[in-house]
Amino acid sequence: MFPERFSNLPEYAFPRLRRLLDVHAPGGDVVHMTIGEPKHDFPPWIVDIIAENAAGFGKYPVNEGKPELLEAITTWIGQRYGVVLDPTKNVMALNGTREGLYNAMMAVCPEVKNGQPKVLLPNPFYQVYMVAAISVGAEPVFLNATPENGYMPDFTALAPEVLNQVTVAYLCSPSNPQGAVASRAYWTDLIQLAEKYDFKVFADECYSEIYRDEPPVGALQVANDLGADPERVLAFHSLSKRSNLPGLRSGFVAGGPESIARIRQLRNYSGSPLPMPLQHVAEKVWADESHVIENRRLYREKYDLADEIMADVPGYKGPEAGFFLWLPIQDGEKAALKAWVETGVRVLPGAYLSRDANGDNPGKKFIRVALVAPKEETEQGLIRLRDCLYK
């Protein structure tokens, strides 16, 4: 029988979007701007690496990641964030970070903390955060991320009686969908709060390598500088966005040795490790920055394009990082339907990524627009959206 705690889950965003749009014909050539699936080229040498190591498909993969892959990951962390980690104790390769963001909760969240545990979520949020919390019997607490707080939830405003029950706080920086970046001061406040009230921070940093100017500071970096408990932060990274490889299903989780040991142990029973040829690919990709620099250049071109096209849209704010626009509109669902029926541009209503909290759904008056397509297609889609929804 389906567990009762899952009975009230909202419909997932994309089936819900199909139900909204697909009963109508598009009003023009279709431009897909909904899913954050990168369209830039991945490094061409990847195919050769898979072919060279194809015999590995005939073997069971190394559960936590082969040593050379873990070494490549910790080397990258050291170069990017200045944090020295032990590849044998502080990291585990993931079959996509969604696996890690879910299973880490299963592995490290206590069943009780001053009563029912609470898990803090930004709102809007990546939906796996909520389902992970519900899976362990925790109460999700939604913290609205709005223009007024710079699209970063205010964890410090929570009452002590709430914080005393918190076991995990999720934070995505750069954020999906708004493209906001947590500053060093923001991470410091959150990590110090976690130290005071003894909860863990799950830092979803999958968009960390797509940014305008300065590289975003990382949670592990700040925790290390603060001298925080090594178990305080788990950071999650991915090759999907950084390297345009969503189909590779490769990422990692990094953190304290006790937390990583628990996640590895759970993987022994319930996980799906990355096939060995793909581990070879991931090893080489983490070691190469040239394709990442080029990828970032292409996104910067589209940031500039969006800033130009949407300059006169009331309330427009270009993203600091990531590859989404979070466009203000009176009613996101109505706007998405209007754009589809009149122009053929497909966007996602912001409410589909949010939940009602304190009487408000902070995504209701927004649409999310992915800037993943080639520049010319992105330009066409943005112009159609502007002319349809804002003129």
C-alpha positions as CSV (number, residue, x, y, z in Angstrom):
1,M,0.0,0.0,0.0
2,F,1.3,3.5,-0.9
3,P,2.5,5.2,2.4
4,E,0.1,7.8,3.7
5,R,2.8,10.5,3.9
6,F,3.1,10.4,0.1
7,S,-0.6,10.7,-0.6
8,N,-0.7,14.5,-0.8
9,L,2.4,15.0,-3.0
10,P,1.7,17.7,-5.7
11,E,1.9,16.6,-9.3
12,Y,5.4,16.9,-10.6
13,A,6.0,20.1,-12.6
14,F,6.5,18.7,-16.1
15,P,3.5,16.3,-16.3
16,R,1.4,19.2,-14.9
17,L,2.8,21.5,-17.6
18,R,1.9,19.0,-20.3
19,R,-1.6,18.8,-19.0
20,L,-1.9,22.6,-19.1
21,L,-0.4,23.1,-22.6
22,D,-0.7,20.0,-24.7
23,V,-4.5,20.2,-25.2
24,H,-3.8,23.3,-27.2
25,A,-2.0,23.8,-30.5
26,P,1.2,26.0,-30.4
27,G,0.8,29.5,-31.9
28,G,4.1,29.2,-33.8
29,D,7.3,27.2,-34.3
30,V,7.9,25.6,-31.0
31,V,10.7,27.0,-28.8
32,H,11.4,24.9,-25.7
33,M,12.4,27.0,-22.7
34,T,11.1,24.8,-19.9
35,I,13.6,22.1,-18.9
36,G,17.1,22.9,-17.7
37,E,18.8,20.5,-20.1
38,P,22.0,22.0,-21.5
39,K,22.2,22.2,-25.3
40,H,25.9,23.3,-25.7
41,D,28.4,20.8,-27.0
42,F,30.1,18.6,-24.5
43,P,33.8,17.8,-25.1
44,P,34.2,15.7,-28.2
45,W,36.9,13.5,-26.7
46,I,34.4,11.9,-24.4
47,V,33.2,9.5,-27.0
48,D,36.8,8.2,-27.4
49,I,37.2,7.6,-23.7
50,I,34.0,5.6,-23.6
51,A,35.1,3.5,-26.5
52,E,38.6,2.9,-25.0
53,N,37.0,1.7,-21.8
54,A,33.9,-0.1,-23.2
55,A,35.0,-3.4,-21.7
56,G,34.1,-1.9,-18.3
57,F,30.4,-2.3,-19.2
58,G,31.1,-6.0,-18.5
59,K,32.0,-5.4,-14.9
60,Y,30.2,-4.3,-11.8
61,P,31.2,-0.6,-11.1
62,V,33.2,0.5,-8.0
63,N,30.5,1.5,-5.6
64,E,31.8,4.8,-4.3
65,G,33.8,5.7,-7.4
66,K,37.1,4.4,-8.6
67,P,40.2,5.9,-6.8
68,E,41.3,7.9,-9.8
69,L,37.9,9.6,-10.2
70,L,37.7,10.4,-6.5
71,E,41.3,11.9,-6.7
72,A,40.2,14.0,-9.7
73,I,37.2,15.3,-7.7
74,T,39.2,16.2,-4.6
75,T,41.8,17.9,-6.8
76,W,39.1,20.0,-8.4
77,I,37.7,20.9,-5.0
78,G,41.1,22.0,-3.9
79,Q,41.7,24.1,-7.0
80,R,38.2,25.6,-7.0
81,Y,37.7,26.2,-3.3
82,G,41.0,25.8,-1.6
83,V,39.8,22.9,0.6
84,V,41.9,19.8,1.0
85,L,39.9,16.6,1.2
86,D,40.8,12.9,1.5
87,P,39.5,11.1,-1.6
88,T,39.2,7.9,0.4
89,K,37.0,9.5,3.1
90,N,35.5,12.8,2.1
91,V,33.8,12.2,-1.3
92,M,31.6,9.7,-3.1
93,A,30.7,9.7,-6.8
94,L,27.0,10.0,-7.6
95,N,24.8,8.6,-10.3
96,G,23.5,12.2,-10.8
97,T,23.1,14.5,-7.9
98,R,19.4,13.9,-7.5
99,E,20.4,10.5,-6.1
100,G,22.7,12.1,-3.6
101,L,20.3,14.8,-2.6
102,Y,17.7,12.2,-1.8
103,N,19.9,9.4,-0.3
104,A,21.9,11.7,1.9
105,M,18.7,12.5,3.8
106,M,18.0,8.8,4.1
107,A,21.5,8.2,5.4
108,V,22.1,11.0,7.9
109,C,18.8,12.4,9.0
110,P,17.9,11.3,12.6
111,E,14.4,9.9,13.1
112,V,13.7,12.1,16.1
113,K,15.0,15.5,17.2
114,N,13.0,17.1,20.0
115,G,10.0,15.4,18.4
116,Q,9.4,15.2,14.7
117,P,12.4,16.4,12.8
118,K,12.1,19.4,10.5
119,V,13.9,20.0,7.2
120,L,14.3,23.5,5.9
121,L,13.7,24.2,2.2
122,P,13.9,27.3,0.1
123,N,10.6,28.0,-1.7
124,P,10.7,27.7,-4.8
125,F,12.8,24.6,-4.7
126,Y,14.1,21.5,-6.5
127,Q,11.3,19.0,-5.8
128,V,13.5,16.2,-4.6
129,Y,14.3,18.1,-1.4
130,M,10.7,17.9,-0.2
131,V,10.2,14.2,-1.1
132,A,13.5,13.3,0.6
133,A,12.2,15.0,3.8
134,I,8.9,13.3,3.6
135,S,10.6,9.9,3.0
136,V,12.3,10.0,6.4
137,G,9.2,11.2,8.2
138,A,10.4,14.8,8.6
139,E,8.3,17.9,8.3
140,P,9.3,20.1,5.4
141,V,9.4,23.8,6.4
142,F,9.1,26.1,3.4
143,L,11.0,29.4,3.5
144,N,9.9,31.8,0.8
145,A,12.7,33.2,-1.4
146,T,11.4,36.5,-2.8
147,P,12.6,39.7,-4.4
148,E,12.5,41.3,-0.9
149,N,15.1,38.9,0.5
150,G,17.2,38.7,-2.6
151,Y,15.7,35.3,-3.5
152,M,17.6,33.8,-0.5
153,P,15.5,32.4,2.3
154,D,15.9,34.0,5.7
155,F,16.9,31.0,8.0
156,T,17.9,33.4,10.8
157,A,14.3,34.6,11.2
158,L,13.1,31.2,12.4
159,A,12.1,30.8,16.1
160,P,14.4,28.8,18.4
161,E,11.7,26.2,19.0
162,V,11.7,25.5,15.3
163,L,15.4,25.5,14.9
164,N,15.8,23.1,17.8
165,Q,13.9,20.5,15.7
166,V,15.8,21.1,12.4
167,T,18.0,18.2,11.2
168,V,18.8,19.4,7.7
169,A,18.7,22.7,5.7
170,Y,18.8,22.5,1.9
171,L,20.1,25.5,0.0
172,C,20.8,25.8,-3.7
173,S,23.4,28.4,-4.7
174,P,23.4,29.5,-7.4
175,S,19.7,29.1,-7.0
176,N,17.2,27.3,-9.3
177,P,15.1,29.1,-10.5
178,Q,16.2,32.6,-9.6
179,G,19.9,32.5,-10.3
180,A,20.8,34.2,-7.0
181,V,24.1,33.5,-5.3
182,A,24.7,33.1,-1.6
183,S,27.4,35.4,-0.4
184,R,30.1,34.5,2.0
185,A,28.3,36.4,4.7
186,Y,25.1,34.5,4.0
187,W,26.8,31.1,4.1
188,T,28.6,32.1,7.3
189,D,25.2,33.0,9.0
190,L,23.7,29.7,7.9
191,I,26.6,27.5,8.9
192,Q,26.9,29.3,12.3
193,L,23.2,28.8,12.8
194,A,23.6,25.1,12.0
195,E,26.5,24.9,14.5
196,K,24.4,26.5,17.2
197,Y,21.3,24.3,16.7
198,D,23.2,21.1,15.5
199,F,21.8,20.5,12.0
200,K,23.4,19.8,8.7
201,V,23.5,22.0,5.6
202,F,23.0,20.3,2.3
203,A,24.5,22.6,-0.3
204,D,23.2,22.0,-3.8
205,E,25.9,23.7,-5.9
206,C,25.1,22.1,-9.3
207,Y,25.1,25.5,-11.0
208,S,28.4,26.8,-9.4
209,E,30.4,26.9,-12.7
210,I,27.9,29.0,-14.7
211,Y,28.2,32.7,-13.6
212,R,28.7,36.2,-14.9
213,D,31.8,37.5,-13.3
214,E,33.1,36.1,-10.0
215,P,32.9,32.4,-9.1
216,P,30.4,31.8,-6.4
217,V,31.8,31.1,-2.9
218,G,31.2,27.5,-1.8
219,A,29.7,26.1,1.4
220,L,32.7,23.8,2.1
221,Q,35.0,26.7,1.5
222,V,33.2,28.9,4.1
223,A,32.8,26.0,6.6
224,N,36.5,25.3,6.3
225,D,37.4,28.9,6.9
226,L,35.1,29.1,9.9
227,G,36.6,25.9,11.4
228,A,33.1,24.4,11.6
229,D,32.5,20.8,12.4
230,P,33.6,18.8,9.3
231,E,30.2,17.0,9.4
232,R,28.3,20.2,9.3
233,V,28.1,20.6,5.5
234,L,27.5,18.2,2.6
235,A,28.1,19.7,-0.9
236,F,26.6,18.3,-4.1
237,H,28.1,19.0,-7.5
238,S,27.3,17.7,-11.0
239,L,28.7,17.5,-14.5
240,S,25.2,18.0,-16.0
241,K,25.4,21.8,-16.1
242,R,29.2,22.4,-15.7
243,S,30.0,20.2,-18.7
244,N,26.7,19.9,-20.6
245,L,26.5,16.2,-19.7
246,P,23.0,15.6,-18.2
247,G,22.9,12.1,-19.7
248,L,26.1,11.0,-18.1
249,R,24.4,11.1,-14.7
250,S,27.6,11.9,-12.9
251,G,28.2,14.1,-9.8
252,F,29.6,13.8,-6.4
253,V,28.9,14.5,-2.7
254,A,31.6,15.8,-0.4
255,G,31.6,16.3,3.3
256,G,32.7,14.8,6.7
257,P,34.0,11.2,6.8
258,E,31.1,10.0,9.1
259,S,28.4,11.4,6.7
260,I,30.2,10.0,3.6
261,A,30.6,6.6,5.3
262,R,26.9,6.5,5.9
263,I,26.0,7.5,2.4
264,R,28.4,4.9,1.0
265,Q,26.9,2.2,3.2
266,L,23.4,3.1,2.0
267,R,24.6,2.9,-1.6
268,N,25.7,-0.7,-1.0
269,Y,22.0,-1.6,-0.6
270,S,20.0,0.9,-2.6
271,G,22.2,2.9,-4.9
272,S,23.2,2.5,-8.6
273,P,26.9,3.3,-9.1
274,L,28.1,4.9,-12.3
275,P,29.2,2.4,-14.9
276,M,33.0,2.0,-15.2
277,P,33.4,3.6,-18.7
278,L,31.5,6.6,-17.5
279,Q,33.6,6.8,-14.4
280,H,36.6,7.1,-16.7
281,V,34.8,9.9,-18.6
282,A,34.0,11.7,-15.3
283,E,37.6,11.5,-14.2
284,K,38.8,13.3,-17.3
285,V,36.1,15.8,-17.4
286,W,36.7,17.0,-13.8
287,A,40.3,17.5,-14.7
288,D,39.6,19.8,-17.7
289,E,38.6,23.4,-17.4
290,S,38.9,24.6,-21.0
291,H,35.4,23.4,-22.0
292,V,33.9,24.9,-18.8
293,I,35.4,28.3,-19.7
294,E,33.9,28.1,-23.2
295,N,30.5,27.0,-21.8
296,R,30.5,30.0,-19.4
297,R,31.3,32.3,-22.3
298,L,28.3,31.1,-24.2
299,Y,26.0,31.6,-21.2
300,R,27.4,35.1,-20.7
301,E,26.4,36.0,-24.2
302,K,22.8,34.9,-23.4
303,Y,22.8,36.8,-20.2
304,D,23.6,40.0,-22.2
305,L,21.0,39.1,-24.7
306,A,18.3,38.6,-22.1
307,D,19.3,41.9,-20.3
308,E,18.9,43.7,-23.6
309,I,15.6,42.2,-24.7
310,M,14.0,42.3,-21.2
311,A,15.4,45.7,-20.2
312,D,12.0,47.4,-20.1
313,V,10.1,44.5,-18.3
314,P,9.0,45.9,-14.9
315,G,10.8,44.1,-12.1
316,Y,13.2,42.3,-14.5
317,K,16.5,41.2,-12.8
318,G,19.0,39.2,-14.8
319,P,20.4,36.2,-13.0
320,E,23.8,36.4,-11.2
321,A,24.5,32.8,-12.2
322,G,22.8,29.6,-13.5
323,F,20.9,29.5,-16.8
324,F,17.3,30.5,-15.9
325,L,15.4,33.7,-16.1
326,W,12.8,34.2,-13.3
327,L,10.5,36.6,-15.0
328,P,7.8,38.5,-13.1
329,I,4.2,38.3,-14.4
330,Q,0.8,38.8,-12.9
331,D,-0.1,35.1,-13.2
332,G,2.5,32.6,-14.2
333,E,0.2,29.8,-15.3
334,K,-2.0,32.1,-17.4
335,A,1.2,33.6,-18.9
336,A,2.6,30.2,-19.8
337,L,-0.6,29.2,-21.5
338,K,-0.8,32.5,-23.4
339,A,2.8,32.3,-24.6
340,W,2.2,28.7,-25.9
341,V,-1.1,29.4,-27.6
342,E,0.0,32.7,-29.2
343,T,3.7,32.2,-29.9
344,G,4.7,28.5,-29.5
345,V,7.2,29.3,-26.8
346,R,7.1,26.8,-23.9
347,V,7.9,28.1,-20.4
348,L,7.2,26.9,-16.9
349,P,4.8,28.5,-14.4
350,G,6.7,29.4,-11.3
351,A,4.0,28.1,-9.1
352,Y,4.8,24.6,-10.3
353,L,8.2,24.9,-8.5
354,S,6.7,26.2,-5.2
355,R,4.3,25.4,-2.4
356,D,1.9,27.6,-0.5
357,A,3.7,28.9,2.7
358,N,2.3,31.5,5.1
359,G,-0.6,32.0,2.8
360,D,1.5,32.7,-0.3
361,N,3.0,30.8,-3.2
362,P,6.1,32.8,-4.0
363,G,6.3,31.4,-7.5
364,K,2.8,32.3,-8.6
365,K,3.7,35.6,-10.2
366,F,6.7,34.3,-12.1
367,I,7.6,32.1,-15.1
368,R,10.9,30.2,-15.4
369,V,12.7,30.5,-18.7
370,A,15.6,28.3,-19.5
371,L,18.5,29.8,-21.5
372,V,19.9,26.5,-22.6
373,A,19.2,26.6,-26.4
374,P,21.7,28.0,-28.9
375,K,21.9,31.8,-28.9
376,E,19.7,32.4,-32.0
377,E,16.9,30.2,-30.8
378,T,17.1,31.8,-27.3
379,E,16.9,35.2,-28.9
380,Q,13.8,34.3,-30.9
381,G,12.1,32.8,-27.8
382,L,12.9,35.8,-25.6
383,I,11.6,38.3,-28.2
384,R,8.4,36.4,-28.6
385,L,7.9,36.2,-24.9
386,R,8.5,39.9,-24.5
387,D,6.2,40.9,-27.3
388,C,3.4,38.5,-26.1
389,L,3.5,39.0,-22.4
390,Y,4.9,42.5,-21.7
391,K,3.8,44.8,-24.5
